[in-house]
Amino acid sequence: MDTYKGSPQDLQSWVSGTNVSKANRSQKAGRVLNTPELVAPLFKLAFGPEKAVSYKALLILEQVAIQKPVYILESYHECLDKLHSITEHRSVRPLARITEIVLLQTFKKKDPLFMDWFRDEDLQKLTTLCFNWLIGQHKPATKAFAMRSLYLLGTRISWIHPELKAVIENKYAEESPAFRARARHILPKLS
């Protein structure tokens, strides 16, 4: 049931009622898609001190990004300096997916709304973050999203592709089947 009434306390309670079911996340994202001014407060909750609320806010934002990436662009960009502060594994995965979506819009779809937002220093921050996700102790999905994000960033920053290739080849044997599947997709593009 959608109980959000408009106050910050109601928003936190509404977000707390989110679960991992796709239907629930989609229903919550639908509310945000109809009320895009909720994106900024959701990002605020995502970077707040309560990890359970942070995780659930990111799950909702991930669904919003999948359906309407432009709605999250401004708030995502405003949070660039804080992205590294999300460290809980379950929260990093939706954040990595959101990052991948933003970079797909920027570098693959070449959406001018996205291309105008990111300066070189922003891209350097994202590069560092994605390499940390790729080489850190993260779940396979996070690493897969980071790998694709780095591939996309490498279309603009020349040194990324050789480094990405080296990391993938170095880690390939020890990583999960999901990592290897994404690597088999990305490696031929890096040669």
N, C-alpha and C positions, 0 to 999 in steps of 0.2 A: 504494500500500500504506500502511496506517495504522500508523506506527511509533512513535507517541507513547506513552511509558511512564510519564510522570508528573513528571519533573524539569524545571526551567526550561530546561536545555540541550536536553532532548528536545523540549520545546514549541517552542523556537526552530527546531530542526532540522525538526520536523514542519511548522511554518508555512512555512519556507523551501522545502519541497517542494510548495507550492501553486502551481498555474498558473492561467491565466485561463480555462481551459475550464470550462464550466458544470458538467459532470459532476464534475470535481475539486473545485470550490468547494462544490458541493452535498454531496459525500461528506464533506468536512472539516466543513461546517456540521452535517451529521448527527451527527458525533462530538460536537460542542459541544452540540447539542440533547439528546443523551443524557447529557452531562456538563456541565451548565450552570455548574459552578464554574470552567470554563475561560474564561468570558467576561472576568472581571477580569484574569487574566494576559494574555489576548489584547489587551485595551485597553492594558495596560502595554507590550506589544510595539509596539502601534500608535503609541504616543507615545515610543518609544525612539529611539536615535540611528541605528539601521540602517534606511535608507530602503527597501531592498528587503523587509526583514522587516515594516516598518511597513505598506507597501502590501499585502502578502499577508495580514497580520492583518486589515486593514480589509476586504479582499475576503471573508474568512470571516465577519467580523462583519456585513457587509452581508447575506449569505445568512441568517444567524441572525435578523437583524432582519426580513427579509421573512417568514420562517416563524413566528417566535415573538418579536415585538417586546418583550414584557415581560421576556425574559431579558437584554436589553441595557440596560434602563432605568436601573438603579442605577449601573452603571459609566459609562454615557453621562453621567448627571447629575454624577457625581463628576469627570468630565473636562471639564466645561463651560469652565472657565478655561483649558484647554489646547487647545481645538479650533482656535483661530487659529494654533497652532504647526505644524499640518499645512499645508505649502505646496507640496509637490511635486504637480504636476498629476494624475498618475495616482493619488495617494492622496486628493486632495481629492474626486474624483468619488464613490468609495464612501462617504466621510464625509458628503458632501452628500446622498446617497441615504438614509443612516442618519438624518440630521437630518430629512429629509422624512417618513420613516416614523414617527419619534417624534412629529412635529407632526401628522401625520394621525391617529394614535391619540389625541392630546390634543384637537385642535380639531374634527376631522370625526367621528370615532367617539365622541368624548367619553368615552373610557375613564377611569373614576374613578381607576384605578391611576396613570395618566399625569397626569391633571389635578392631582392632589395634589402632584406632585413639583416643579412649576415655579412659582417666585415671579416677581414682576414684574421683578426685576433679572436673573433668568435669561433671561427673554424678551427683555429689552433686549440682552443679550449675543448671543443667537441672531439677533436682528434685525440687529445690526451685522455679524455674521459673514456672514449671507445676502446683505446688500447688497454686502459686499465681494466675495463670490463672483459676484454678478450683474454688477457693473460692472468687475470685474477681468479680467485676461487669462486666462480659464479656458475650458475646452472647453465645447461646447454642452450636453452632458448636465449638467454641474455648474451651468450657468446655468439650465437648465430646472428642476432640483431646487430651486435657490435661489428661483426665481420662484414656484413653488408653495408653498414654505415661507413665503415672505413673504406670499403671499395668505392662508395659514392664520393666520399671526401677526397679520395685519391684521384678522382677525375679533375680536381681543381688544384690539389697540392701534390706535386710530382714525386716527392720522396716517400709518400705513404704506400704506394703499391709494392715497391721492392721490400719495404719493411713488413708489410702485411703478408706477403708471400713467404718471407723467412719465418715469421711467427707461425703461420699455418703449417708449413712443412715441419717445423720443429716440434709442434704439439700434436700433429696429426695422429701418430700411433697411440698416444696415451689418452686421447680424448674420446668422448662418447660417440655413438653412431650418429646422433643428431648433428654434432659438430662436424664429423667427417662428411656427412651428406651435404651440409652447406659448403664445406671446404671444396668438395668435388664440383660444386656449381661455380664457386668464385675463382678457384685456382686457374682454370683455363683462360679466364679474362685477364689474369695478371701476367701471363707469359708473353 
